[in-house]
């Protein structure tokens, strides 16, 4: 018999199994709690709740550790490639040279989208937020590709996963092109995943586009840093949508919608806008005081995290990448100095120290993306592009779990108890 947790509720004492993972906190298995006690647990923000078993990504928030299938994010960012990380997340092991080559070929051959998909863009205003366009167009993919939507068939699940990973850069680039009134640029299968995305985004039919290797490498690394992150809000959204057996493309559209929020993936856009509002370092103290003021809804965007109570290891790599991109493009952005100073002052402030608030993945990413040439509104689109592999890997893991059930939380009801209808004439 494994460890047990004793719970006394409503005059009853019950034993609940304690389950151990390969690393990280134990979990108390409460699946029989309601049947045995008539009580639910209550955890609206899931601050103490494990929603599933997973072997994909492990985060130790206290130590600032992030592992994908056991490999530290710092090593993957330094030594791997985004498509290799995609293979790792989908298959569980690093690929051989042959396996990687085959996977890259497969993804490359799925980069084009159905030609009719192009017509979806023309229904949007040119100034539509590109995340609104992504929600709509990725959702529209569910009206295509009917040969890969039988989720009970692992082969079809795999094809749908490859299509999503391959087509997100194409659709993201199309959303950008539509916003600037330039023609869509078709994928170029001679290029790398990141290089192809840069060309589809910034290339124009009127001239050759030259991929800058240092920018291509930075782009690929930024994709790696955003690939997956345990059961974050958008991943949990994809899992919940998928638990009903919904179309995989529609599930990913649901994840995009959730990621858009400024408390989640939208923070990279909000963070650069905040840095622009702050402007120069002398204005930082005022904003730090606002962030600490309970009566002021302002928060330091790109700071704090539900899990990390230490430095987000992705932010470390991101900060290093700022310098590499600045050197490669021979640019500078005074907002980088403002960001460095903001981090320094915030991290020495008792409020941030006590609440263990550190920069997260979104704090420096916008400075890099802006230097490369992306408008602020595209930042979360790039996050969605990269997180698609995490979403599909987590979705596959859930659908492939023989014990998988539809997600259906309960509640603490605090509304009116039963009462009789009062006819209008009597009110
Ligand atoms: C991502 O989950 C993931 O893994 C997400 C992600 C991923 O890869 O998928 O890592 C990507 O979403 C990163 C987070 C991006 N969001 C932001 O940078 C927005 C700013 N951060 C905050 O909104 C906040 O930190 C959250 C939303 C990220 C986390 O919020 P929690 O876990 O619900 O924590 P909380 O709001 O309860 O904060 C705890 C305390 C509060 O003070 P008290 O009520 O206890 O007095 O810290 C304060 C908060 O007011 N606080 C902040 C703050 N973040 C938290 N105060 C000022 N500035 C901040 N940024």
Boltz pocket constraint, residues with backbone or C-beta under 6 A from the ligand:
constraints:
  - pocket:
      binder: B
      contacts: [[A, 45], [A, 225], [A, 226], [A, 228], [A, 229], [A, 231], [A, 232], [A, 233], [A, 262], [A, 263], [A, 264], [A, 265], [A, 267], [A, 291], [A, 292], [A, 298], [A, 299], [A, 300], [A, 301], [A, 302], [A, 303], [A, 304], [A, 305], [A, 306], [A, 307], [A, 355], [A, 357], [A, 360], [A, 361], [A, 362]]
      max_distance: 6.0
